[in-house]
Amino acid sequence: MFPRRGRRLGAPSNPESPAQSRLVQALTAVIVLDTALLVVFVLPADLLFGSPGSDLGQQFLAWRAFAAASLKAGHLPLWNPYSYSGEPFLGGFQSAVFYPPNLIFLALPLARAVNLSIIAHLLILGWGMWRWARQRGLRPAAAGLAAIVTPLCGTVWPHIYAGHISNLCTLAWMPWIFAGMEDWYRGRKFSGLLSAAAAVAFQVLAGHVQYAYDTAVAVGLHAIVSSVVEPASRKRALPAVAGVYLAAAALAAAQIAPGWAAAAEGVRQSRLSFDFAGQFSLPPENLLTGFAPGFFGDLSRHIYWGREQLWEMSLFAGVSGLLLAAVALIEPVSRRYARRDLGIAAVLLVLALGVYTPLFRILYDFLPGFSRFRGSSKFSCPAMMFFVMAIGQGADVLIRGGVRLRACCLTTLIAALAAGATGAFLLSRPSAIAVFLLQVRDSGGTDLPPDVFTDPAFVRAAGDQAGRSLAIAGAVCLILGSALALASRRPILRWAPLCLLPLEMITFAWTHFTTLRKEQTMRPGLRAIVAAHPGDYRVLEGTDNGFLTGAPDLLGNDPGVLKRYAEFIEFSQGRDPDKAGQLTEIRSLSPLYAMLRLRYVQSNPERGARIYEARSPMDRVQLISHYQVIPGRDSLFSALRAPGFDPRRTTLLETEPDPRPDTDALYPGSARVVDSSSDWLTVEADLAHPALLLITDLYSRDWRVSALENGGQAVYRIQPANYILRAIPLAAGHHRLRIEYVPTGLGAGALVSVSAWLLWLAAVTKTSRRA
């Protein structure tokens, strides 16, 4: 299908041997990694790549710290008590507990580990593009250009600003999968399947399931195209995709099994609503960012006024990149491959448009798994991989020379004239952008306040920025067109696009890069109060930052929230529990929050941040004699809403308890927590009469109870109480119980993963010996 390494889209004059190629790659990797380590350790120890208020400070920093602390304490972090009053942690995927590169968090300070993780995965991504391009047969300079452009492009780099650690870790393995699959399609190399399977498994372990899903769609599309245009690949392309993903599922079974169990209890156990799934689709007007990346603003100097969020809505890969992709379509040899790459990229880009095309509804209704995710714009990332491969092919053509560039030259000069004229018009009359601004405002897809779009100063700044971006793009086109026009007399000018493209990408990266200090990720007032008032209670801040704050939070921002809990929060706020999802919010405090042990509330900073103390929270464990059995969620919610309901005196159950409590006993006994961690607690209880042990932690069917001492009770059972809490019926007597969270399938999944990795290593060893 593709020319073998060393035979590029032509034939190099001095092909290097595989041993030389591996040596060069190894030396380059060592040098780059050493440079990355130097950068990380020269920076201040508390400096982080990202922006204040990003997902880094609101979620991932605390999660990585919590996982590292748990592993250092000698146990897997299975349950996260710090978000949404408790949710599965290992099963939440984005915790990435089993992801090998995250071992650096055990060895390095938190901020430096985060920065090194970001840099390392950008390098992995670039290295993967290099390997894929060299496998295609591109010259080292062309492959190196692809390796530089990909980490700095609009679909990757802005995720640093957004603090999307799991996104970066997952998408870094995309080119490795495509390269491995092509190695099998092209030369029937079994090693390609092995590397692709490992890369898919690493995507799953890295945490962002949606990127792994989108990659699988792209891999399937790639296999279909290969089957159609290459008869030799027809019998092995699609079977190879199925085999690779089955093998990857076995390799990542330790993560997939508990993840599947957690999803069955989460808010995404069923398909998302059509409107929610359609959020974060790529707006059609953002295709402009492929040519003028700053048209709508940027992430560091100018406010972004386009629809959705720029870190998932930018398509920039350089104006020079567009020219090089066009060059690849002109040269006869490269055209054959560039058409495929650009065709696949175009299809994926249509998928990224999401609700802006009729195709979205068809895929939502019929494509398995599609309706479980939101953010179709993420398809732009695998699309960019194929587009950058076309850029590399165009660069290879220019390096080789001998191709007429008259058509590209003329088109580039026309583009320079059009962009330059439009940019000059906006710079002279910036208020002309007002019509465009109002269309964006009326679409409802922006987070900016509506009155901002009519503010004269903002309109003028937006017009200036848009005009400047177009003018810069026009200037680049003018330079490129002029260089190509003179290239017939001065061949060295063919290198102008290759030299200008890295400068474009570095400039783009610089204008979309910010840093912050670690203390900026937390609200010091709440943390100080929690430190001054130790206890077993929860706070309401609305982030996943509870581990660093020092107290669990009632809310968070993660799709792993338990469905029962999300429904309860919606009910408590007077909203429809059938519409419960991860974006639930609390605007007023309910008396029922006492049974969630809520003590301190951090008010919204936009409304004047202050901290105040809520009503007295309930104890973590207590014995209750009085109960009611109320089957059905809505009926139970009605009982919770009843004026006389007191969770300290009455527990609402969904089935009859066994043994039944003595409802006449006013003081059934005492109970206390002897010891606890995030995943388990030990409770001692002494009862004069049968009663319910109420635990004010969230119920999940994977919480188990066992007796540490013989208490005269044959069976202990946890059942839901008050819809969201846990209750254990106890007989009279002394009980010492261990309540622990054991995710379904974890043991079996770990066994499958260990076996699969041993087989994988054996296959790699055997394949290497044959080679």
C-alpha positions in Angstrom: 0.0 0.0 0.0 2.7 2.4 0.9 6.4 2.5 -0.1 8.7 0.8 2.3 10.9 2.9 4.6 13.8 4.3 2.8 11.9 4.4 -0.5 9.7 7.4 0.3 7.3 8.8 -2.3 10.2 8.6 -4.7 13.6 7.1 -3.9 16.2 8.6 -1.7 19.7 8.8 -3.0 21.3 7.5 0.3 18.9 5.3 2.1 19.8 4.7 5.7 19.9 1.3 7.2 17.3 0.3 9.9 20.0 0.2 12.5 21.2 3.7 11.6 17.6 5.0 11.7 17.0 3.4 15.1 20.2 4.9 16.4 19.4 8.4 15.2 15.9 8.1 16.7 17.3 6.9 20.0 19.8 9.7 20.2 17.2 12.3 19.3 14.8 10.9 21.9 17.5 11.0 24.6 18.5 14.6 23.7 14.9 15.8 23.6 14.0 14.1 26.9 17.0 15.5 28.7 16.1 18.9 27.4 12.5 18.4 28.7 13.8 17.3 32.1 16.1 20.3 32.3 13.2 22.7 31.5 11.0 21.1 34.1 13.5 21.2 36.9 14.8 24.7 36.0 11.2 26.2 36.4 10.0 27.1 39.9 8.7 24.1 41.8 5.2 25.5 42.1 4.8 26.7 38.5 2.2 24.9 36.4 1.4 24.9 32.7 -2.2 26.0 32.3 -4.6 28.7 33.3 -6.3 29.6 36.5 -9.8 28.1 36.7 -8.9 25.4 34.2 -9.6 21.7 34.6 -6.0 21.3 35.9 -6.7 23.2 39.1 -10.4 22.2 39.3 -9.9 18.5 38.9 -6.7 16.8 37.7 -4.2 18.3 40.1 -6.2 17.0 43.1 -6.9 13.6 41.4 -3.2 13.0 40.6 -2.3 14.0 44.1 -4.9 11.7 45.6 -3.9 8.7 43.4 -0.2 9.2 44.3 -1.0 9.5 48.0 -3.1 6.3 48.0 -0.5 4.3 46.1 2.2 5.5 48.5 0.0 4.4 51.4 0.0 0.9 49.8 -3.5 0.6 48.3 -5.3 1.3 45.0 -7.5 4.4 45.1 -10.8 2.7 44.2 -13.3 5.2 45.6 -13.1 9.0 45.5 -14.8 10.5 48.6 -13.8 14.0 47.6 -16.2 14.7 44.7 -20.0 14.5 44.5 -20.0 13.2 48.1 -18.3 10.1 46.8 -17.9 8.4 43.4 -15.9 5.6 41.8 -12.3 6.7 41.2 -10.5 3.8 39.5 -13.6 3.1 37.5 -13.9 6.7 36.4 -11.2 6.2 33.7 -9.8 9.7 33.9 -8.1 8.8 37.2 -5.7 6.8 35.0 -4.5 4.8 38.0 -3.1 2.0 35.8 -1.5 4.3 33.2 2.3 3.6 33.4 3.6 7.1 32.7 1.7 8.4 35.7 4.2 6.6 37.9 6.2 9.9 37.8 3.7 11.3 40.3 5.1 8.9 42.8 8.6 10.2 42.4 8.3 14.0 41.7 6.6 16.9 43.3 3.1 17.4 42.1 3.7 20.5 39.9 6.8 19.2 38.3 5.2 15.8 37.6 2.3 17.6 35.9 4.6 19.7 33.7 6.7 16.7 32.8 3.6 14.7 31.9 2.5 17.4 29.5 5.9 17.7 27.9 6.5 14.0 27.7 3.1 13.4 25.9 3.7 16.1 23.4 7.0 14.4 22.7 5.3 11.0 22.4 2.8 12.5 20.0 5.6 14.1 17.9 7.6 10.9 17.9 4.6 9.0 16.8 4.1 11.3 13.8 7.8 11.0 13.0 7.6 7.2 13.0 4.5 7.2 10.9 5.9 9.6 8.4 9.3 7.7 8.1 7.3 4.5 7.7 5.5 6.2 4.8 9.0 6.8 3.3 9.2 10.6 3.9 12.7 12.1 4.2 13.8 13.0 7.7 13.3 16.7 7.2 9.7 16.2 6.1 9.0 13.7 8.9 10.6 16.1 11.4 8.3 18.9 10.2 5.3 16.7 10.8 6.6 15.8 14.2 6.9 19.6 15.1 3.6 20.7 13.7 1.4 18.1 15.4 2.0 18.9 19.0 1.8 22.6 18.3 -1.4 22.5 16.2 -4.8 24.0 17.1 -6.3 20.6 18.0 -3.6 19.8 20.6 -1.7 22.7 22.1 -4.6 24.7 23.5 -5.5 21.8 25.7 -2.6 22.8 27.9 -4.3 26.1 28.6 -7.5 24.2 29.4 -5.7 21.8 31.8 -6.9 18.8 29.9 -4.3 16.3 31.1 -6.2 13.2 30.2 -6.9 14.6 26.7 -3.2 15.1 26.0 -2.2 11.8 27.4 -4.8 9.9 25.3 -4.4 11.7 22.0 -0.6 11.3 22.2 -1.0 7.6 21.1 -3.1 8.3 17.9 -0.3 8.3 15.4 1.2 5.2 16.9 -2.1 3.3 16.2 -2.3 4.5 12.6 1.4 3.7 12.0 1.0 0.2 13.4 -2.1 -0.5 11.3 -0.4 0.7 8.1 2.6 -1.4 8.9 0.3 -4.4 8.8 -1.6 -3.3 5.7 1.6 -2.5 3.8 4.0 -5.2 4.7 2.0 -7.7 6.8 4.3 -7.0 9.7 2.9 -8.6 12.8 4.9 -6.1 14.9 2.6 -3.3 13.6 -0.4 -5.0 15.1 1.4 -5.5 18.4 2.4 -1.8 18.6 -1.1 -0.7 17.6 -2.8 -2.9 20.2 -0.5 -1.5 22.9 -1.1 2.1 21.8 -4.9 1.5 21.9 -4.6 0.0 25.4 -2.5 3.0 26.5 -5.3 5.3 25.2 -7.8 3.5 27.4 -5.5 3.6 30.4 -4.7 7.3 29.8 -8.3 8.1 30.8 -10.2 10.0 28.1 -12.5 7.4 26.7 -14.0 9.7 24.1 -10.7 10.3 22.4 -10.2 6.5 22.3 -13.7 6.1 20.8 -13.0 8.8 18.2 -9.7 7.2 17.3 -11.4 3.8 16.8 -13.9 5.5 14.4 -10.9 7.0 12.5 -9.1 3.7 12.5 -12.2 2.0 11.1 -12.6 4.7 8.4 -8.9 4.3 7.5 -9.3 0.5 7.2 -12.3 1.0 4.9 -10.5 3.4 2.6 -7.5 1.0 2.5 -9.7 -1.9 1.6 -11.4 0.1 -1.2 -8.3 1.5 -2.9 -5.8 -1.3 -2.2 -7.1 -4.8 -3.2 -4.1 -6.4 -1.4 -5.3 -4.9 1.9 -8.9 -5.9 1.4 -8.9 -9.2 3.2 -6.9 -8.1 6.2 -7.7 -4.4 7.0 -11.0 -4.7 8.8 -10.2 -8.0 10.5 -7.0 -6.4 11.7 -9.0 -3.6 13.3 -11.2 -6.0 15.1 -8.2 -8.1 16.3 -6.3 -5.1 17.5 -9.2 -3.7 19.5 -10.0 -7.1 21.0 -6.3 -7.5 22.0 -6.3 -3.9 23.4 -9.4 -4.7 25.4 -7.6 -7.6 27.0 -4.5 -5.5 27.8 -6.6 -2.8 29.4 -9.2 -5.2 31.1 -8.1 -4.1 34.6 -9.4 -0.7 33.7 -12.3 -1.6 31.5 -14.0 -4.0 33.8 -14.4 -1.6 36.8 -15.0 1.2 34.4 -17.9 -0.6 32.9 -19.3 -1.4 36.3 -19.0 2.3 37.4 -20.7 3.5 34.2 -23.6 1.2 34.9 -24.3 3.3 38.0 -23.4 6.7 36.6 -25.3 9.4 34.8 -24.1 8.0 31.5 -25.5 4.5 31.9 -27.9 5.4 29.1 -27.6 7.6 26.1 -27.3 11.3 26.6 -30.1 13.7 25.5 -29.7 14.9 21.9 -29.1 18.5 23.0 -26.5 17.5 25.6 -24.7 15.2 23.2 -24.7 18.0 20.6 -22.8 20.4 22.8 -19.3 21.4 21.8 -19.8 20.7 18.1 -17.3 22.5 15.8 -19.0 25.7 14.5 -18.7 26.0 10.7 -17.3 29.5 11.0 -14.4 28.2 13.0 -13.0 26.7 9.8 -11.5 30.2 9.6 -9.1 29.2 12.4 -7.3 26.9 9.9 -6.2 30.0 8.1 -6.4 32.9 10.6 -6.1 31.3 14.1 -6.6 34.6 16.0 -9.7 35.7 14.1 -12.0 35.0 17.1 -9.3 35.9 19.7 -6.8 33.7 21.5 -6.2 32.2 25.0 -3.7 34.6 26.5 -4.1 38.2 25.1 -7.5 38.6 23.4 -10.9 37.4 24.6 -12.3 34.6 22.6 -15.7 35.6 21.3 -16.5 32.6 19.1 -18.9 29.8 19.9 -18.0 27.1 22.4 -14.4 26.9 23.7 -11.4 27.7 21.6 -9.3 24.8 22.9 -11.5 22.4 21.1 -12.5 24.7 18.2 -9.2 25.6 16.6 -7.9 23.9 13.4 -4.7 25.8 12.9 -1.8 23.9 11.3 -0.1 26.9 9.7 -0.8 28.8 6.5 2.4 27.2 5.2 0.8 23.8 6.1 -2.2 24.5 3.8 0.2 25.3 1.0 2.2 22.1 1.6 -0.9 20.0 1.6 -1.8 21.5 -1.7 1.7 20.8 -3.1 1.2 17.1 -2.1 -1.9 17.1 -4.4 0.0 18.4 -7.4 2.9 15.9 -7.5 1.8 12.6 -9.2 3.4 10.2 -6.8 2.4 11.9 -3.5 -1.1 12.7 -4.9 -2.1 9.1 -4.5 -1.5 9.1 -0.8 -2.4 12.8 -0.1 -5.9 12.2 -1.6 -6.5 9.4 0.9 -5.2 11.3 3.9 -7.1 14.5 3.0 -10.2 12.5 2.2 -10.2 10.8 5.6 -9.4 14.1 7.3 -12.4 15.7 5.5 -14.8 13.0 6.6 -13.6 13.3 10.2 -14.0 17.0 10.0 -17.6 16.6 8.9 -18.1 14.4 12.0 -16.5 17.2 14.1 -19.2 19.6 12.9 -21.7 17.6 14.9 -25.2 19.1 15.1 -24.4 21.5 12.3 -24.8 18.6 9.8 -27.7 16.1 9.4 -25.2 13.3 9.8 -25.1 13.8 13.5 -28.7 12.7 14.1 -28.1 9.5 12.0 -25.0 8.6 14.0 -26.7 9.5 17.3 -29.5 7.1 16.5 -27.6 4.2 15.0 -23.8 4.2 15.6 -23.1 2.2 18.8 -21.6 4.3 21.6 -21.9 7.6 19.7 -24.8 8.9 21.9 -22.8 8.3 25.1 -20.5 11.3 24.5 -20.7 15.0 23.9 -18.2 17.2 22.0 -18.1 16.0 18.4 -15.4 18.6 17.8 -12.9 16.1 19.2 -13.0 14.3 15.8 -10.9 17.2 14.6 -7.9 15.7 16.4 -7.6 12.5 14.3 -8.5 14.6 11.3 -5.5 16.7 12.0 -3.2 13.7 12.1 -4.1 12.8 8.5 -3.9 16.4 7.5 -0.4 16.8 8.9 0.6 13.6 7.1 -0.4 15.4 3.9 1.7 18.4 5.0 4.7 16.0 5.4 4.1 14.6 1.9 4.1 18.1 0.4 7.2 19.0 2.3 8.9 15.9 0.9 7.9 17.0 -2.6 9.5 20.4 -2.2 12.7 18.8 -0.8 12.9 16.5 -3.7 12.2 19.3 -6.3 11.3 18.9 -9.9 7.6 19.8 -9.6 6.0 22.8 -11.2 4.5 25.1 -8.6 2.8 27.6 -10.9 -0.8 26.7 -9.8 0.1 26.8 -6.1 2.0 30.1 -6.6 -1.0 31.7 -8.3 -3.5 30.4 -5.7 -1.3 31.5 -2.8 -1.0 35.1 -4.2 -4.8 35.3 -4.7 -5.3 34.2 -1.1 -2.8 36.8 0.0 -4.7 39.5 -1.9 -8.1 38.4 -0.5 -6.9 37.9 3.1 -4.8 41.1 3.1 -7.7 43.2 1.7 -10.2 41.8 4.2 -7.8 42.3 7.0 -7.0 45.9 6.0 -10.8 46.6 5.7 -11.4 45.4 9.3 -8.4 47.3 10.6 -9.7 50.5 9.1 -13.3 49.8 10.1 -13.3 47.4 13.1 -16.9 48.1 13.8 -17.8 46.1 10.7 -17.4 42.9 12.7 -20.4 43.8 14.8 -22.8 41.9 12.5 -20.7 38.8 13.0 -20.6 39.3 16.7 -24.4 39.6 17.0 -24.8 36.3 15.0 -22.6 34.6 17.5 -24.4 36.1 20.5 -27.8 35.1 19.2 -26.7 31.5 18.5 -26.4 31.0 22.3 -23.2 29.1 22.0 -20.9 31.5 23.9 -20.2 32.0 27.6 -19.7 35.7 27.3 -22.5 38.0 28.7 -24.8 39.2 26.0 -24.1 42.9 26.6 -20.4 42.4 25.9 -21.2 41.9 22.2 -22.6 45.4 21.9 -19.9 47.2 24.0 -18.2 49.6 21.6 -14.7 49.0 23.0 -15.1 45.2 22.8 -16.5 45.4 19.2 -13.5 47.6 18.2 -11.0 45.2 19.9 -12.6 42.2 18.2 -12.5 43.9 14.8 -8.9 44.9 15.2 -7.9 41.3 16.3 -9.8 39.7 13.4 -8.3 42.1 10.9 -4.8 41.7 12.3 -5.1 37.9 12.1 -6.3 38.0 8.4 -3.6 40.5 7.6 -0.9 38.3 9.0 -2.2 35.3 7.1 -2.2 37.4 4.0 1.4 38.5 4.6 2.4 34.8 5.1 0.7 33.9 1.8 2.5 36.8 0.0 5.9 35.6 1.3 5.1 32.0 0.3 3.7 32.9 -3.1 6.7 35.2 -3.9 9.2 32.5 -2.8 7.5 29.9 -5.0 7.4 32.3 -7.9 11.2 32.8 -7.7 12.0 29.1 -6.9 12.6 28.2 -10.5 15.6 30.6 -10.6 16.6 30.2 -6.9 15.8 26.6 -5.9 16.7 27.2 -2.3 13.5 29.2 -2.0 11.6 25.9 -2.2 12.5 25.6 1.5 10.6 28.8 2.4 7.4 27.0 3.5 9.4 24.4 5.4 11.2 27.1 7.4 8.2 29.4 7.8 5.9 26.7 9.1 7.7 26.0 12.4 7.8 29.8 13.0 4.1 29.9 12.5 3.5 27.1 14.9 5.8 28.4 17.6 4.1 31.8 17.4 0.7 30.2 17.6 1.8 28.2 20.7 3.2 31.2 22.4 -0.1 33.2 22.0 -2.1 30.3 23.5 0.2 29.5 26.5 -0.1 30.7 30.1 1.2 29.5 33.4 0.0 29.7 37.0 1.2 29.0 40.5 -0.1 26.0 42.4 -1.7 28.2 45.1 -3.9 29.8 42.3 -5.7 26.4 41.9 -7.3 26.5 45.4 -9.3 29.0 47.4 -7.1 29.6 50.5 -10.0 30.8 52.7 -11.9 27.5 52.6 -8.7 25.5 53.0 -7.7 27.5 56.0 -11.1 27.0 57.7 -11.0 23.2 57.0 -7.5 23.0 58.5 -8.6 24.9 61.6 -11.8 22.8 62.1 -10.9 19.1 61.6 -13.8 16.7 61.4 -15.6 14.2 59.2 -17.8 16.5 57.2 -18.3 17.9 53.7 -18.1 21.3 52.1 -19.8 22.9 49.1 -17.3 24.5 46.7 -18.3 22.9 43.4 -15.0 21.5 42.3 -13.2 18.2 42.3 -10.5 19.8 44.5 -11.6 18.2 47.8 -8.4 16.3 48.3 -6.3 19.5 48.2 -8.8 21.5 50.1 -8.9 18.9 52.9 -12.6 18.1 52.9 -15.0 16.2 50.5 -17.2 18.3 48.3 -20.9 17.9 47.6 -20.4 18.7 43.9 -17.8 18.3 41.2 -17.5 18.2 37.4 -17.1 14.7 36.2 -19.3 12.2 34.2 -18.5 9.6 36.9 -21.1 11.0 39.3 -23.6 8.3 40.5 -27.0 8.6 38.9 -28.8 8.2 42.2 -26.9 11.1 43.7 -27.4 13.4 40.6 -31.1 12.6 40.7 -31.3 13.5 44.4 -29.5 16.8 43.9 -31.9 17.7 41.1 -34.9 16.8 43.3 -33.5 18.8 46.2 -33.2 21.8 44.0 -36.8 21.5 42.7 -35.7 20.4 39.3 -36.7 17.3 37.2 -34.6 14.3 38.4 -35.1 12.6 35.0 -32.8 15.3 33.6 -30.0 14.7 36.0 -26.4 14.8 34.7 -22.9 15.7 35.6 -23.6 19.5 35.3 -25.9 19.6 38.3 -25.7 22.6 40.5 -26.8 23.8 44.0 -28.4 27.3 44.2 -30.1 26.9 47.5 -29.4 24.8 50.6 -31.8 22.0 51.4 -32.3 20.8 55.0 -31.7 17.3 53.6 -28.0 18.2 53.0 -27.5 17.6 56.8 -27.5 13.9 56.0 -24.7 14.6 53.6 -22.7 16.0 56.5 -22.5 19.5 54.9 -20.8 22.0 57.1 -19.2 24.8 55.2 -20.3 26.6 52.0 -18.1 28.6 49.7 -20.3 31.1 47.9 -19.9 31.9 44.2 -16.8 34.3 43.8 -18.7 36.2 41.1 -21.4 37.1 43.7 -18.9 38.1 46.4 -17.1 35.1 47.7 -17.7 34.3 51.4 -17.7 31.2 53.6 -20.5 30.4 56.0 -21.4 27.4 58.1 -24.4 25.3 57.2 -26.8 23.5 59.7 -25.4 20.9 62.0 -24.3 17.9 59.9 -25.3 14.4 60.9 -22.7 11.9 62.2 -21.1 9.5 59.8 -22.7 6.5 61.5 -25.7 6.2 63.8 -28.3 3.7 64.8 -31.9 4.3 63.8 -34.9 2.2 64.8 -37.7 3.7 62.8 -38.0 3.1 59.1 -40.4 3.0 56.2 -40.3 0.9 53.1 -41.2 3.0 50.0 -40.5 1.4 46.7 -40.1 3.8 43.7 -37.9 6.8 43.4 -40.6 9.4 43.0 -42.6 8.1 46.0 -39.5 8.1 48.1 -38.6 11.6 47.1 -42.1 12.7 48.1 -41.5 11.2 51.5 -38.2 13.0 51.8 -40.0 16.2 51.0 -42.7 15.7 53.7 -42.6 18.4 56.4 -42.2 15.9 59.3 -39.4 13.9 57.8 -36.2 13.8 60.0 -33.3 11.7 58.7 -32.0 11.5 62.2 -35.0 9.6 63.4 -36.4 7.8 60.3 -34.8 6.0 57.4 -36.5 5.4 54.1 -35.8 2.0 52.6 -36.7 0.4 49.2 -37.0 -3.2 50.5 -37.7 -4.8 53.9 -34.6 -5.0 56.1 -33.5 -8.3 57.6 -33.3 -8.4 60.6 -36.1 -5.9 61.1 -35.4 -3.1 63.6 -37.3 -2.8 66.8 -39.3 0.3 66.1 -40.3 0.7 69.7 -36.7 1.1 70.9 -35.8 4.8 71.5 -32.1 4.1 72.1 -31.1 0.9 70.3 -27.4 1.3 71.2 -24.2 3.0 70.0 -22.0 2.9 66.9 -18.7 4.5 66.0 -16.1 4.5 63.2 -12.9 2.8 64.5 -10.7 3.3 61.4 -11.2 4.3 57.8 -9.6 5.2 54.5 -11.0 6.3 51.1 -12.1 2.8 50.2 -13.1 1.2 53.5 -14.2 1.9 57.1 -14.3 -0.3 60.2 -17.3 0.2 62.5 -18.1 -1.1 65.9 -21.7 -1.2 67.1 -23.3 -2.4 70.3 -27.1 -2.9 70.1 -29.6 -3.7 72.9 -32.3 -4.0 70.2 -32.2 -4.6 66.4 -31.8 -1.4 64.4 -30.4 0.1 61.2 -26.8 1.2 61.0 -27.1 4.3 58.9 -23.9 5.4 57.1 -24.0 8.9 55.7 -21.9 8.0 52.7 -23.2 7.3 49.2 -24.6 3.9 48.3 -23.2 1.9 45.5 -23.8 -1.8 44.8 -20.1 -2.4 44.9 -19.8 -1.5 48.6 -19.6 -4.8 50.6 -19.8 -5.6 54.3 -18.2 -8.4 56.3 -17.9 -9.2 59.9 -14.5 -9.0 61.6 -15.9 -10.6 64.8 -18.7 -13.1 65.3 -21.6 -10.9 66.3 -24.3 -13.5 66.2 -25.6 -12.5 62.9 -25.2 -14.8 59.9 -25.6 -12.4 57.0 -24.9 -8.7 56.7 -26.3 -6.7 53.8 -25.9 -3.1 52.6 -29.0 -1.6 51.1 -29.8 2.0 49.9 -31.3 4.3 52.5 -32.9 7.6 51.8 -32.2 6.7 48.2 -28.6 7.7 48.3 -27.1 6.6 51.6 -26.2 3.1 53.0 -28.0 1.1 55.7 -27.0 -2.2 57.3 -29.7 -4.0 59.3 -28.2 -5.3 62.6 -29.4 -7.7 65.2 -29.0 -7.1 68.9 -25.4 -7.7 70.1 -21.9 -6.6 69.5 -20.7 -6.1 65.8 -17.4 -5.2 64.4 -17.8 -4.7 60.6 -15.6 -3.8 57.7 -17.3 -1.9 54.9 -15.2 -1.7 51.7 -15.6 -0.8 48.1 -14.7 -3.6 45.7 -15.4 -2.7 42.1 -17.1 -5.4 40.1 -14.7 -7.2 37.7 -11.5 -5.7 39.1 -9.9 -9.0 40.1 -10.9 -10.8 36.9 -9.9 -7.8 34.8 -6.5 -7.6 36.4 -6.0 -11.3 35.8 -6.9 -10.9 32.1 -4.6 -7.9 31.8 -1.6 -9.5 33.3 -2.0 -12.6 31.1 -2.5 -10.5 28.0 0.6 -8.4 28.7 2.7 -11.5 29.2 1.4 -12.9 25.9 2.1 -9.5 24.3 5.7 -9.5 25.6 6.2 -13.0 24.4 4.9 -12.1 20.9 7.2 -9.0 20.8 10.2 -11.1 21.8 9.4 -13.7 19.2 8.8 -11.2 16.5 12.1 -9.3 17.3 14.1 -12.6 17.1 12.6 -13.3 13.7 13.4 -9.8 12.5 
